[in-house]
């Protein structure tokens, strides 16, 4: 029964030759120059992924574009790029909302923090510590 199974499989040498002749797949990293040019033009990683797909049929998402772009950066530089991209996307979303008339700005009233409210909160969270502070004040 084993002989029948192995006879149905192709010769390993044929498979190895075919693998040697196969073209290597392109990876997104191969397009790092184009990605860098588009980043210099203030494209977001999401926009770059769409641009690559629309113009060249390169299927990529914004995460894979970011990984290819930051592959040789240290963690700090990569983090700064991610923050810059988020800020750029936020600015574009605000501009689009303003243009569409859908921007809503909510005013947040700050809650005043006084020494009394901070002390009251501390007393309720840790009554033992508050009573120890009171004892120390009495000793002085």
The 8 nearest C-alpha neighbors of each residue, nearest first, counted from 0:
[[1, 2, 3, 4, 5, 6, 7, 8],
 [0, 2, 4, 3, 5, 6, 7, 8],
 [3, 1, 5, 0, 4, 6, 7, 8],
 [2, 4, 6, 0, 1, 5, 7, 8],
 [5, 3, 1, 2, 7, 6, 0, 8],
 [4, 6, 2, 7, 8, 3, 1, 9],
 [5, 7, 3, 4, 8, 2, 9, 1],
 [8, 6, 5, 4, 3, 9, 2, 10],
 [7, 9, 5, 6, 10, 4, 11, 3],
 [10, 8, 11, 7, 14, 13, 6, 5],
 [9, 11, 13, 12, 8, 14, 6, 15],
 [12, 10, 14, 13, 15, 9, 8, 16],
 [13, 11, 15, 14, 10, 16, 9, 17],
 [14, 12, 16, 10, 15, 11, 17, 9],
 [13, 15, 11, 17, 12, 16, 18, 10],
 [14, 16, 12, 18, 13, 17, 11, 19],
 [17, 15, 19, 13, 18, 14, 12, 20],
 [18, 16, 14, 20, 19, 15, 13, 21],
 [19, 17, 15, 21, 16, 20, 14, 22],
 [18, 20, 16, 17, 21, 15, 22, 14],
 [19, 21, 17, 18, 16, 22, 15, 23],
 [22, 20, 18, 19, 17, 23, 16, 24],
 [23, 21, 24, 20, 19, 18, 25, 17],
 [22, 24, 21, 25, 26, 20, 19, 18],
 [25, 23, 22, 26, 21, 27, 29, 28],
 [26, 24, 23, 29, 27, 28, 30, 22],
 [25, 27, 28, 29, 24, 30, 67, 23],
 [26, 28, 29, 30, 67, 25, 31, 64],
 [27, 29, 67, 31, 30, 26, 68, 25],
 [30, 28, 27, 26, 31, 25, 32, 67],
 [31, 29, 28, 33, 32, 27, 34, 26],
 [30, 32, 34, 28, 33, 29, 35, 68],
 [33, 31, 35, 34, 30, 36, 29, 37],
 [34, 32, 36, 35, 30, 31, 37, 38],
 [35, 33, 31, 37, 32, 36, 38, 30],
 [34, 36, 38, 32, 37, 33, 31, 39],
 [37, 35, 33, 39, 38, 34, 32, 40],
 [36, 38, 40, 34, 39, 35, 42, 33],
 [39, 37, 41, 35, 42, 40, 36, 34],
 [38, 40, 36, 41, 37, 35, 42, 34],
 [39, 41, 37, 38, 42, 36, 35, 43],
 [42, 40, 38, 39, 43, 37, 87, 84],
 [43, 41, 38, 37, 40, 46, 47, 44],
 [44, 42, 46, 45, 84, 47, 41, 38],
 [43, 45, 61, 47, 46, 64, 65, 48],
 [44, 46, 61, 48, 43, 47, 49, 60],
 [47, 45, 43, 49, 48, 44, 42, 50],
 [46, 48, 50, 44, 49, 45, 51, 42],
 [49, 47, 45, 51, 60, 59, 46, 50],
 [48, 50, 46, 52, 47, 51, 53, 45],
 [49, 51, 47, 53, 52, 48, 54, 46],
 [52, 50, 48, 57, 55, 54, 49, 53],
 [53, 51, 56, 57, 49, 58, 50, 55],
 [52, 54, 50, 51, 56, 55, 49, 57],
 [53, 55, 51, 52, 50, 56, 57, 49],
 [56, 54, 57, 51, 52, 53, 50, 58],
 [55, 57, 52, 53, 58, 54, 51, 50],
 [58, 56, 52, 51, 55, 59, 53, 54],
 [57, 59, 52, 56, 60, 51, 48, 49],
 [60, 58, 48, 63, 57, 61, 64, 52],
 [59, 61, 48, 62, 63, 64, 45, 58],
 [60, 62, 45, 44, 64, 63, 48, 65],
 [63, 61, 65, 64, 60, 66, 44, 45],
 [62, 64, 66, 65, 60, 61, 67, 59],
 [65, 63, 61, 67, 62, 66, 44, 68],
 [64, 66, 68, 62, 63, 67, 69, 44],
 [67, 65, 63, 69, 68, 64, 70, 62],
 [68, 66, 28, 64, 70, 65, 69, 63],
 [67, 69, 65, 66, 70, 64, 31, 34],
 [68, 70, 72, 66, 77, 71, 67, 65],
 [71, 69, 67, 66, 72, 68, 65, 77],
 [70, 72, 69, 73, 68, 67, 77, 66],
 [73, 71, 69, 70, 76, 77, 74, 75],
 [72, 74, 76, 75, 77, 71, 69, 70],
 [75, 73, 77, 76, 78, 72, 79, 69],
 [74, 76, 78, 77, 73, 79, 72, 80],
 [77, 75, 79, 78, 73, 74, 72, 80],
 [78, 76, 74, 80, 79, 69, 75, 72],
 [77, 79, 81, 75, 76, 80, 74, 82],
 [78, 80, 76, 82, 81, 77, 83, 75],
 [81, 79, 83, 77, 78, 82, 84, 76],
 [80, 82, 78, 84, 79, 83, 85, 77],
 [83, 81, 79, 85, 84, 80, 86, 78],
 [82, 84, 80, 86, 81, 85, 79, 87],
 [85, 83, 87, 81, 82, 86, 43, 80],
 [86, 84, 82, 88, 87, 83, 89, 81],
 [85, 87, 89, 83, 84, 88, 90, 82],
 [86, 88, 84, 90, 89, 85, 83, 91],
 [89, 87, 91, 85, 86, 90, 92, 84],
 [90, 88, 86, 92, 87, 91, 85, 93],
 [89, 91, 93, 87, 92, 88, 86, 94],
 [92, 90, 94, 88, 93, 89, 95, 87],
 [91, 93, 95, 89, 90, 94, 88, 96],
 [92, 94, 96, 90, 95, 91, 97, 89],
 [93, 95, 91, 97, 92, 96, 90, 98],
 [96, 94, 98, 92, 97, 93, 91, 99],
 [97, 95, 102, 101, 93, 99, 98, 94],
 [98, 96, 100, 94, 102, 95, 99, 93],
 [97, 99, 95, 96, 100, 94, 101, 102],
 [100, 98, 96, 101, 97, 95, 102, 94],
 [99, 101, 97, 98, 102, 96, 95, 103],
 [100, 102, 96, 99, 97, 103, 98, 95],
 [103, 101, 96, 97, 100, 104, 93, 99],
 [104, 102, 101, 105, 96, 100, 97, 93],
 [105, 103, 106, 102, 107, 101, 93, 97],
 [104, 106, 107, 103, 108, 102, 109, 101],
 [107, 105, 108, 104, 109, 103, 110, 102],
 [106, 108, 109, 105, 110, 104, 111, 103],
 [107, 109, 106, 110, 111, 105, 112, 104],
 [110, 108, 111, 107, 112, 106, 113, 105],
 [109, 111, 112, 108, 107, 113, 116, 117],
 [112, 110, 109, 113, 116, 108, 114, 117],
 [113, 111, 110, 116, 114, 117, 115, 109],
 [114, 112, 115, 116, 111, 117, 118, 110],
 [113, 115, 117, 116, 118, 112, 119, 120],
 [114, 116, 118, 113, 117, 119, 112, 120],
 [115, 117, 119, 113, 118, 114, 120, 112],
 [118, 116, 114, 120, 115, 119, 121, 113],
 [117, 119, 121, 115, 120, 116, 114, 122],
 [120, 118, 116, 122, 121, 117, 115, 123],
 [119, 121, 117, 123, 122, 118, 116, 124],
 [120, 122, 118, 124, 119, 123, 125, 117],
 [123, 121, 126, 119, 129, 125, 120, 124],
 [122, 124, 120, 121, 125, 126, 119, 129],
 [123, 125, 121, 122, 120, 126, 119, 128],
 [124, 126, 122, 127, 128, 123, 121, 129],
 [127, 125, 122, 129, 128, 123, 130, 124],
 [126, 128, 130, 129, 125, 131, 122, 132],
 [129, 127, 131, 130, 126, 125, 132, 122],
 [130, 128, 126, 122, 132, 131, 127, 133],
 [129, 131, 133, 127, 132, 128, 126, 134],
 [132, 130, 134, 128, 133, 129, 127, 135],
 [133, 131, 135, 129, 130, 134, 128, 136],
 [132, 134, 130, 136, 131, 135, 129, 137],
 [135, 133, 131, 137, 136, 132, 130, 138],
 [136, 134, 132, 138, 137, 133, 131, 139],
 [135, 137, 133, 139, 134, 138, 132, 131],
 [136, 138, 134, 135, 139, 133, 132, 131],
 [139, 137, 135, 136, 134, 133, 132, 131],
 [138, 136, 137, 135, 134, 133, 132, 131]]
